[in-house]
Amino acid sequence: MPTTVSTESLSPGERTEFWHEAVARAFIPLELRLLEREPSPGTLSSDRLGVVQISGVAAGPQVVTRSRRTIEAGGEGWVAFTIQHKGHARISQDGREIICGPGGLALCDSSRPFAKEFPGAFGFTAFRLPRHVLHVSDRDLGAATAAPFASASGSVGLVTTYLRKLASGAAKLDPCTGSRLADTAVDLLALLIQERSGTLDPMAPETAPAMIARIKDYAMCHLGDPSLSPERIATAHHVSVRYLHKLFQGEETTVTRWIQRRRLDMCAHDLSRRAFATPTVSAVARRWGFVSPTHFSRVFRAAYGVTPREWRARAGGDDHPLTPAR
């Protein structure tokens, strides 16, 4: 169940101590110094999905330090990925320093000293998880702390999008679903660490769940492109077509069938919508990658038992609904 604390109702003089305790309670022992004479209000919300704790933080200028002294106080078995939403953070660890701006992704390891400086008002979402669940080497993890992740495109962009959606929907998920989605997030984050260190082996069995999630996300983003194919997907993910087909054996389908089913699902959804300017059946089919109206009608009927027009009529999309064929 999500929890939220805020210092807005407190006087500026009371905010410092309360905020320090709230941060330490939500994360790990830390040293915190507020940079304003009269501290701005701060808000901290936390939720948990399986092994992942998701926390949203918004506050005024401050410096957070993880020193040798605070490491001795506990909390050394955790790592935290943060997605910056507002403001900038100067992050340093393991002899490296980066400036993380809005949209940026960064990693810190609680086992070693680090520092984060927020010179202005800021907001970020943190994903904290036990270090051991990543199943990555100390060398790979060390190469990724306070290191830049180019979030504009590629796998980092896909993983960041997944994390944002996970955080925004966390409160609505049942524990079982939330735990499974959190496990996928862990796999994806491990993949990013190995990519960053140059040790990612896409053929290794432990990378399969993350690779499947990444491939499906890619396919959904390109579903409307008729040229989407197993060959194109394999090339985009630097794997062989044979390995791609092997991954989908565990899904009890083929890549081509999975893509077709997702396209049909999106077409069925669009055909069910009531809209003032409803697109034609052919237009809906083209939107989701079907080139031939005849082929679309045939596979749609095979999947749903009615033609696309009958499906639309049954959903009430036509002015004169038809009776679906038996």
RODOMAR-411529 format. One record per residue (C-alpha): x, y, z. Coordinates in steps of 0.05 Angstrom, whole numbers, plus 5000, padded with zeros to 4 digits. Each point is the difference from the previous one (the first is absolute). Last residue first. Layout:
BEGIN
XYZ;...
***
This chain:
BEGIN
452846494262;500450674965;499850625043;493450384995;501450684971;499650665037;497250594961;503650645023;506349595004;504849975061;495349615044;505149475021;496249484961;500350444938;507550095006;501049255008;495449884940;504250484959;506549665022;497249314981;497749525055;503149405035;505250425037;506749714978;498149664935;495650594982;505750485012;504749564958;495250014941;498250745004;507350205005;502049574940;494550324958;501850705023;507349884979;505350445031;498849865074;504950415042;495850275057;497750654968;498849634934;494749565033;496650605033;499850364932;497049394966;494649955053;498250734988;501650535051;494550245047;499150755000;495450115059;503049425039;497649385035;505749525008;499249264986;503650034934;506150315034;500449445052;499149464948;505550314958;504750025061;498549275016;501149804927;506750345000;502049665065;497949334971;503950124936;506350185039;499549375043;498649574939;506350264965;504449915061;497549295010;495749735057;500649615065;503450595034;505949555018;500849864926;500450754991;507350035023;501949444951;497050404942;504450595018;506149545006;498949764929;499050714975;506950155028;501150535053;502350734998;493550285026;498250434939;502449454954;495649485033;493950464996;501250144926;500849264983;493849815041;496050504961;497250715004;499450244928;492550145007;501650545052;494050105046;502949545054;506550395006;499450225073;496749335017;505749624968;505250385040;496449885065;499449264982;507449964985;502050335066;495549555041;502749384963;507150245011;498850115074;497149315009;505749684958;505950325036;500949435050;500549494944;506250334969;499350124926;499450755006;506950035032;500850695031;507250135023;501150704972;499750345068;494150444980;496549424966;500949575062;497050555044;494350124952;498349254998;499949985076;495050574998;495649624952;500249375042;498250405063;494350344963;497449314979;500149785072;496150635018;494649804949;499449325033;499650315070;494750504978;495849464968;500149585064;499050595047;494050294962;501750624959;496350675006;505250355045;505749814953;497050324938;504250634996;506349655024;499449434950;498650484943;506350395018;504149375006;497849754932;501550664966;506950015032;501349294976;498050184928;504250635000;506049645029;499349454948;500650474941;498350745002;500350655039;502249695066;507550024989;502249695066;505750395030;504149675056;499350165074;500049255012;500249574937;507249755000;499649795073;494049574985;503749644944;506149885044;495949775059;496949484955;492650004982;494649565028;495250595008;496549685060;506450075042;499950765002;493350035036;495450504967;498650745000;496450344942;500250755010;495450514967;502550714995;498150725015;504250625010;500250725025;507150274992;507349815012;498449265011;506649675021;500649255004;505949665034;502849295001;503849555047;500049254987;495149435016;493950444985;501149934924;497650584958;496949994930;497650564954;494650114948;498850684968;493250244977;500950685033;507450125014;505549575030;506850335005;505449465007;506049875044;504849415002;505149795053;495949415024;494050445015;497650704982;493150284982;498550724983;492450034995;495950464956;492950275002;493649614987;498549294979;506549635015;499549244995;503849665056;502849305005;501749775070;504549445025;499549665068;504249555044;503650545041;493950235040;503550045067;503150495050;507049824975;497950284933;497950645035;507050095028;503549844935;495850544967;493550004959;498750744988;493850394981;500550744983;494050454997;495950494958;492449945007;495549384999;496549474958;501249265010;496349404970;501849325028;499349314969;502549415042;501649394958;500249295028;492649874988;496750664983;500850505056;497350715007;503050645026;498250744998;504550585022;498050734999;504350595020;498150715018;505450534990;505250095054;501050695030;507450144998;500449574938;505549504984;497349415040;505449515023;498849255003;504449445025;497249324982;497749365034;495949634947;493650144960;493050155027;501950075073;506350404985;496050474955;494450095051;504950125058;503750544962;493550324978;497450055072;506550305025;500350534946;492650174997;498950245071;503250694991;496450114934;493349895036;496549354984;493849904958;504149934936;504749495030;496949414962;499549255009;496849504953;498849265007;498049514945;497049325020;
***
